[in-house]
Amino acid sequence: MVRLILTYLFFICAIGYSQEAKVQRVENDLRGDVFSPAFFRDKLVVCSNQKDRYIKTVIDNNNAEPADLYVLSEDGTYERFDELFRTNYNDGPVSFSSDGNSLVISRNIKVDQKVGLFQTTENRLALYESHTDYYGWNRPKLLSFIDTAYQYSHPSLNETGDRLVFVSNMPGGEGGFDIWISHKKKKGWSTPVNAGPEINTANNELFPSQDKGFIYFSSDRKGFGKLDIYAFNEKTSELEHLPEPINSSADDFGLISNSKLKNGYLSSNRNGKDELFSFEYERPTFEACDSIVSNNMCYTLYEENAHDYGNEDALIYEWHINVDTLRGVSIDYCFPGPGEYEITLDIIDTIIKKTYYKESYFLLTLDLEEQPYITCPDTVYLGQEFSLSSEETNLPGAQLNEYIWKFNDQDQVKGPKTKYSYSETGTFEIKLAVRGTKNGEPFEDCVFKSVVCTDPKTISNN
C-alpha cells in the first residue's frame, strides 16, 4: 500500500482530464501491491511487495514485505527484473533512459540485515545507477552526491539519461520531501538543485517523472484526497492539478507518460490497495478550426456624398461620436467595444457661416464574433517569449472548463493564458481549442491565428 511506501519515506524513504479521460485498471498476475511503473524498452517495470521468497526476511510495521522489481508483459504475466537488483530490502522505484541501457534505482543502503523487523530509522534510502555492457547490468553504484544522513528516492531519468529528477528531505528545500534536479557531467552527477517553490511546498512532493518538458509528481497538499497528481510545464512554469478521474479521494501517484498526457500509466489505492492503471486522454484533434475574426473595433468613416455638396474646401465635416468630435471628409475612429453608437455628421459652410446639423445620421451596432479568441502579437521575434490570452473569447451560454493551445505537432499547453517562443523564423499557426458545456450538452470550438516570427538581427542588417 502507498502508506507503506510513505512510512519508508518518512523514516527512510504513491484521471483522464475532465470527462474526456479514461482510466482503467491494468490486469496482472502479481499478488501484492503494484505501484510506480517505469517504461523499460517495450515493457513496464513495476514495484510490488508480493511474497515470493522461500523464507521471511524483513518486514515493516504493517507486516509487509519490502518492494521488488518486476517486468510486466502485455498479457499481465510477469518475471523478476534482473537479480542484481534484488536485495532483502526495498529495491525500487526505478527509472530507465529511453534506450533501456541506463537506470537509476532507489534502494536501502544496508542490504544484509537478517530476518526480523525492518529498522527504518537506521537504514535510509539512497540512489544508485547502473549501465549495461556486453555482460549485462553493472553492479549498482551509489551516486556521488548522496549524503547518507538524508533520504533519496523516486528517481526519474529523462530520455537521454543525463538529467535526474528525484525526491529528498535534504536541507535547502521548501519543507518535507522536495523534488530535486541533477545533471550528468563528465565526472558524475552535479550537485542537486531544488526544483523551487513553483513545484515544492512545505508539504511532501513525491514520485516525479519527466515527459518532454513536463514534470509530473504527487503531493499531499490539499487536493481531492491524500496524494494527488500534478503536471508542471517547465516552459511556461504553469502548474496543473489534474482532475478526476486521474485523481481520486485516495492516493494517486507514480504517473508516467511519454506523450504529454495523451496516455500513460499511474498507480492508485482507490480500490483499497496499490494497483496499476492505464489512462487515455482524448485531446482535441484541432481539425476544422476556423480562422479567427478580428475583434478590431477601428473603422474609417467617410461621407460618400461629399462631392455633391459643392466646394469641399469651404466645407467643414464635423463628426460626433459619443463625446468625441472629429473633423474631416473621412475619419479613422476606434470604438471602445461592442454596443450601439449614434453617429452624426454636421457640415459647416465657412463662406456663408452656416451649420447644417445632422446632415447624416447613423445608428451603428457592433457585436463581437461568437468564437474563441486569441490575443497575441501579429509579429514576434525569434527566441523571444510572448504572451497569449483567451480572455476575449465570446461564446454566450457556454460554460468553458478547458483551454488547449497548439503551436505545432508537439507543443500543447493548457490554460486560459500561456507564453511561447519560436526557435525558427517563418509564419506559424497558433490554434486554440475550448471545451465545456452549452445547454447541458458537451461543447467544443476551435480557432487559429497566423503569427509571423522574424529575426531582429536580420531586420537591423537591412
C-alpha positions in Angstrom: 0.0 0.0 0.0 1.1 3.5 -0.6 1.0 4.1 3.2 3.8 1.6 3.4 5.9 3.5 0.9 5.3 6.8 2.7 6.2 5.1 6.0 9.5 4.2 4.4 9.9 7.7 3.2 9.2 9.5 6.5 11.6 7.2 8.3 13.9 6.4 5.5 12.4 6.6 2.0 2.4 6.7 -4.1 -7.7 10.6 -14.5 -8.3 11.4 -17.5 -8.7 15.0 -17.9 -12.2 16.2 -17.2 -14.8 14.0 -18.8 -12.5 13.0 -21.7 -10.1 10.9 -19.7 -10.4 7.1 -19.4 -8.7 5.3 -16.5 -8.7 1.5 -16.5 -7.1 -1.0 -14.1 -4.3 -3.0 -15.7 -4.9 -6.7 -15.0 -1.8 -8.6 -14.0 -0.8 -11.7 -12.1 1.1 -10.0 -9.3 -0.4 -10.9 -5.9 0.8 -7.9 -3.8 0.6 -4.2 -4.1 1.6 -2.9 -7.6 2.9 0.7 -8.0 5.4 3.1 -9.5 5.5 1.9 -13.1 8.6 2.7 -15.3 8.9 2.4 -19.1 11.6 -0.2 -20.0 12.0 -0.7 -23.7 8.7 -2.1 -24.9 7.5 -3.2 -21.4 6.8 -1.9 -18.0 8.8 -2.4 -14.8 6.8 -2.0 -11.6 7.3 -2.3 -7.9 5.5 -5.0 -5.9 5.7 -6.3 -2.4 4.2 -9.7 -3.2 5.8 -12.5 -1.1 7.8 -14.8 -3.4 10.8 -15.6 -1.2 11.2 -19.0 0.4 11.9 -17.6 3.8 10.8 -14.5 5.5 13.4 -11.8 5.5 12.5 -8.4 6.8 9.0 -6.8 7.2 7.8 -3.4 8.1 5.4 -2.3 10.9 2.5 -3.4 8.8 3.9 -6.9 8.3 4.5 -6.2 4.6 7.4 -7.4 2.5 9.8 -4.9 1.0 9.4 -3.8 -2.6 11.0 -5.7 -5.5 11.1 -5.0 -9.3 9.1 -7.0 -11.8 8.7 -6.8 -15.6 5.1 -6.9 -16.8 4.1 -8.2 -20.2 1.1 -7.1 -22.2 -0.8 -10.3 -21.2 -0.4 -9.5 -17.5 2.3 -12.1 -16.8 5.5 -11.1 -15.1 9.0 -12.0 -14.3 11.5 -10.7 -11.9 13.8 -8.0 -13.0 17.5 -8.7 -13.0 18.5 -10.5 -9.8 21.3 -8.0 -9.4 18.7 -5.5 -8.2 17.0 -7.9 -5.7 18.1 -7.5 -2.0 16.5 -8.2 1.3 15.2 -4.6 1.4 13.4 -2.2 -0.8 14.5 -2.2 -4.5 12.6 0.5 -6.4 11.2 2.6 -7.7 13.5 2.6 -10.7 13.8 4.8 -13.9 15.4 4.0 -17.2 16.8 6.0 -20.1 14.8 5.7 -23.3 17.2 3.2 -24.8 16.9 1.0 -21.7 20.7 0.9 -21.2 20.9 3.1 -18.1 19.0 3.1 -14.9 18.8 4.9 -11.5 17.2 2.9 -8.7 16.1 3.7 -5.2 17.2 1.1 -2.6 18.2 0.9 1.0 21.8 1.5 1.9 22.1 -1.6 4.1 21.2 -4.8 2.3 22.4 -7.5 4.6 20.0 -7.4 7.6 18.8 -10.8 8.6 15.3 -12.0 9.4 13.4 -9.5 11.6 11.7 -6.2 11.8 12.8 -3.6 9.3 14.7 -0.9 11.2 13.6 2.0 9.0 15.2 4.8 11.1 18.6 3.2 10.7 18.5 2.1 7.0 17.8 5.0 4.8 17.0 5.1 1.0 19.6 6.2 -1.5 20.0 6.4 -5.3 22.2 4.0 -7.3 23.0 3.9 -11.0 23.8 1.1 -13.4 24.5 0.6 -17.1 24.5 -2.3 -19.4 27.5 -3.7 -21.3 28.2 -6.9 -23.1 27.8 -8.9 -19.9 24.6 -7.3 -18.8 23.9 -4.8 -16.0 26.8 -3.4 -14.0 26.7 -3.6 -10.2 24.7 -0.6 -8.9 26.9 2.4 -7.8 25.9 4.9 -5.2 25.5 8.4 -6.7 28.3 10.8 -5.8 26.1 13.5 -4.2 24.4 11.2 -1.7 24.6 12.2 1.9 23.6 9.1 4.0 22.2 11.4 6.7 19.1 12.0 4.5 16.6 10.1 2.3 16.8 9.9 -1.5 14.1 8.2 -3.6 11.7 8.1 -6.6 14.3 8.7 -9.4 13.3 9.8 -12.9 15.7 9.9 -15.8 15.0 12.0 -18.9 15.0 10.3 -22.4 18.8 10.8 -22.9 19.6 9.7 -19.3 21.6 12.9 -18.5 19.0 14.6 -16.2 17.8 13.1 -13.0 14.8 14.3 -11.0 14.2 12.7 -7.6 12.9 13.4 -4.1 14.8 14.0 -0.9 14.5 15.6 2.6 18.0 17.1 2.4 18.4 20.7 3.7 17.7 23.6 1.5 14.2 22.7 0.4 10.7 24.1 0.9 9.9 21.6 3.7 9.1 17.8 4.0 10.3 15.9 0.9 11.1 18.1 -2.1 11.8 17.4 -5.7 15.4 18.0 -6.8 17.3 18.0 -10.1 20.8 16.9 -11.0 22.6 16.7 -14.4 25.1 14.2 -15.6 28.6 15.6 -16.1 31.8 14.0 -17.3 32.9 13.4 -13.7 29.5 12.3 -12.4 26.2 13.9 -11.3 26.1 17.6 -10.5 25.2 18.9 -7.0 21.3 18.7 -6.9 19.3 21.9 -7.2 15.9 22.3 -5.6 13.1 22.5 -8.2 11.9 25.6 -6.3 8.6 26.9 -4.9 6.8 26.6 -8.3 6.7 22.8 -7.6 7.7 22.3 -4.0 5.7 23.3 -0.9 6.0 22.8 2.9 4.2 19.5 2.3 5.7 16.4 0.6 6.3 16.3 -3.2 6.9 12.7 -4.3 7.1 10.3 -7.3 8.2 12.7 -10.1 8.5 11.7 -13.7 9.6 13.6 -16.8 7.9 13.9 -20.2 9.1 16.3 -23.0 9.3 19.5 -20.9 6.8 18.4 -18.2 7.3 17.1 -14.7 4.5 15.1 -13.2 4.6 14.5 -9.4 2.3 13.8 -6.5 1.8 15.9 -3.3 -0.1 15.6 -0.1 -1.0 19.3 -0.2 -4.8 20.0 -0.1 -6.5 18.3 -3.1 -9.0 15.6 -3.9 -7.6 13.1 -1.5 -4.3 12.1 0.2 -1.8 12.1 -2.6 -2.8 14.0 -5.8 -1.0 14.2 -9.1 0.2 17.5 -10.6 1.6 18.4 -14.0 4.3 21.2 -14.2 5.0 22.8 -17.6 8.7 23.7 -17.5 8.4 26.1 -20.5 5.5 28.2 -19.1 6.0 27.5 -15.4 2.3 26.6 -15.2 1.2 24.0 -12.6 -1.9 22.0 -13.1 -3.7 19.9 -10.5 -5.0 17.1 -12.6 -8.8 16.5 -12.3 -10.8 13.3 -11.8 -10.6 10.5 -12.7 -6.8 10.7 -12.8 -7.0 11.9 -9.2 -9.4 10.5 -6.6 -10.1 10.7 -2.9 -7.4 8.1 -2.3 -3.6 8.1 -3.0 -2.8 8.7 -6.7 0.9 8.7 -7.6 3.6 7.4 -9.9 2.2 8.8 -13.1 4.3 8.2 -16.3 3.7 9.4 -19.8 5.8 9.9 -22.9 3.1 11.6 -24.9 2.3 14.8 -22.9 -0.6 13.0 -21.1 -2.3 11.6 -24.2 -1.8 8.3 -22.5 0.3 6.6 -19.8 0.1 4.8 -16.5 -0.3 5.6 -12.8 -0.7 3.8 -9.5 -3.5 4.3 -7.0 -5.0 2.7 -4.0 -8.6 3.9 -4.8 -9.7 0.3 -4.7 -8.2 -0.5 -1.3 -4.7 -1.4 -2.3 -2.0 -0.1 -4.6 -2.8 -1.1 -8.2 -1.6 -0.2 -11.7 -3.9 1.8 -14.0 -3.7 2.9 -17.6 -5.1 6.2 -18.8 -6.0 7.8 -22.1 -6.9 11.4 -22.6 -8.7 12.4 -25.8 -7.2 15.7 -26.7 -8.7 17.9 -29.4 -7.7 16.9 -32.9 -7.6 20.6 -33.9 -9.2 19.7 -37.2 -11.6 22.1 -38.9 -10.5 25.1 -36.9 -11.9 28.4 -38.1 -9.8 31.4 -38.9 -10.2 33.9 -36.1 -12.3 37.0 -36.9 -10.5 40.1 -35.5 -12.1 41.9 -32.6 -10.7 45.2 -34.1 -13.2 47.9 -33.5 -11.4 50.5 -35.5 -13.1 51.8 -38.7 -12.8 54.5 -41.4 -15.9 56.7 -41.7 -16.5 58.9 -44.7 -19.3 61.0 -46.2 -20.0 59.3 -49.5 -22.0 62.3 -50.8 -19.3 64.9 -50.2 -18.8 65.6 -53.9 -22.5 66.6 -54.2 -22.1 69.5 -51.7 -20.1 71.8 -53.9 -16.8 73.5 -52.9 -15.3 71.0 -50.5 -12.6 73.5 -49.4 -15.3 75.7 -48.0 -17.0 73.0 -46.0 -16.0 71.5 -42.7 -17.3 68.0 -41.9 -17.8 67.6 -38.2 -18.4 64.1 -36.8 -19.9 63.5 -33.4 -19.5 60.0 -31.8 -20.3 59.7 -28.1 -18.5 62.6 -26.6 -15.8 62.8 -29.3 -15.8 65.4 -32.1 -13.6 64.9 -35.2 -13.3 66.8 -38.4 -12.7 65.6 -42.0 -14.5 64.2 -45.0 -13.2 60.8 -43.7 -12.0 59.9 -40.3 -10.4 56.9 -38.5 -12.1 56.0 -35.2 -11.7 53.2 -32.8 -14.8 52.3 -30.8 -14.2 51.2 -27.2 -16.1 47.9 -27.6 -19.3 46.3 -28.6 -22.6 48.2 -28.3 -24.8 50.8 -30.0 -23.3 54.1 -31.2 -25.1 57.2 -32.5 -23.0 58.9 -35.2 -24.0 62.3 -36.5 -22.4 64.5 -39.2 -22.7 68.2 -39.2 -21.5 70.2 -42.2 -20.2 73.8 -41.6 -20.2 76.2 -44.6 -17.4 78.6 -43.9 -18.4 81.0 -46.6 -22.0 81.7 -45.6 -21.1 80.8 -41.9 -24.0 78.3 -41.6 -24.1 74.9 -40.0 -26.2 72.1 -41.4 -26.9 69.9 -38.3 -27.3 66.2 -38.6 -26.8 66.2 -42.3 -26.1 62.5 -41.8 -27.1 60.1 -39.0 -26.1 56.5 -38.3 -27.0 54.1 -35.5 -24.2 51.6 -35.5 -24.4 48.3 -33.7 -21.1 46.5 -33.0 -21.1 42.9 -31.8 -18.2 40.5 -31.1 -18.0 37.4 -33.2 -19.1 34.3 -31.3 -15.8 32.5 -31.2 -12.8 31.5 -29.0 -10.4 34.4 -29.3 -6.6 34.5 -29.4 -5.0 37.7 -28.1 -1.3 37.9 -29.0 1.0 39.9 -31.2 0.8 39.5 -35.0 4.6 39.6 -35.3 7.1 38.2 -32.8 10.9 38.0 -32.6 12.9 34.8 -32.8 13.6 33.3 -29.4 11.6 36.0 -27.6 8.8 34.8 -25.3 5.4 36.4 -25.9 2.1 36.2 -24.1 -1.2 34.7 -25.3 -4.6 35.1 -23.7 -8.1 33.8 -24.4 -9.8 36.5 -22.2 -11.7 38.0 -25.2 -13.4 34.7 -26.0 -17.1 35.3 -26.8 -19.3 32.2 -26.6 -22.6 33.2 -24.9 -24.2 30.4 -23.0 -21.1 28.2 -23.0 -19.5 27.1 -19.7 -15.9 26.5 -20.5 -13.6 24.4 -18.3 -10.7 23.7 -20.7 -8.5 25.8 -22.9 -5.8 24.0 -25.0 -3.3 25.8 -27.2 -1.4 24.1 -30.0 1.7 25.6 -31.5 2.9 22.6 -33.6 2.6 18.9 -33.8 4.3 18.5 -30.4 3.6 21.5 -28.2 0.2 21.7 -26.5 -0.4 23.8 -23.4 -3.5 24.1 -21.2 -4.9 27.2 -19.5 -6.7 30.4 -20.5 -3.3 32.2 -20.6 0.2 31.0 -21.6 3.5 32.0 -23.1 5.5 30.7 -26.0 8.6 31.4 -28.2 9.7 30.2 -31.6 13.1 28.7 -32.3 12.9 29.5 -36.1 11.6 32.2 -38.3 8.5 31.9 -40.5 4.8 32.1 -40.5 3.1 29.8 -37.9 -0.5 29.0 -37.0 -1.5 29.1 -33.4 -4.6 27.1 -32.5 -6.9 27.4 -29.5 -9.5 24.8 -28.6 -12.0 25.3 -25.9 -14.2 22.7 -24.2 -17.1 22.7 -21.9 -20.9 22.5 -21.9 -23.6 24.5 -23.6 -27.3 23.9 -22.9 -26.4 20.9 -21.0 -24.5 19.3 -23.8 -20.8 18.8 -24.4 -19.3 21.8 -26.4 -16.1 22.3 -28.3 -14.8 25.0 -30.6 -11.5 25.9 -32.2 -9.9 28.8 -34.0 -6.5 29.6 -35.4 -4.4 32.7 -35.9 -1.3 33.3 -38.0 1.8 34.8 -36.4 5.0 35.9 -38.2 8.3 35.2 -36.4 11.2 37.4 -37.6 14.8 37.7 -36.6 15.6 41.2 -35.2 19.2 40.8 -36.4 18.1 40.4 -40.0 15.9 43.4 -39.7 18.7 45.6 -38.3 21.1 44.5 -41.0 18.7 45.6 -43.7 
